[in-house]
């Protein structure tokens, strides 16, 4: 039995406190659904304001999606 695979993806680089080493990554593959959703929900895009999705790879279904609110004065402390 194979493990389900989920991809956190965006059209822009993803940054966040749970992804400090991925400064320019636009996707990351995770095998645990709950972890993928938690990491995506705590992450943001560079520049701010773009969509982040969690996709179930075998089916292609988007299981989570969020768009950051754009704030020009927002300072990141990651």
Secondary structure, DSSP 8 states (H G I E B T S, - for coil): -----EEEE-SSEEEETT-TT-SS-SEEEES-HHHHHHHHHTEEEESSS-EEEEEETTTTEEEEEEE----TT-----
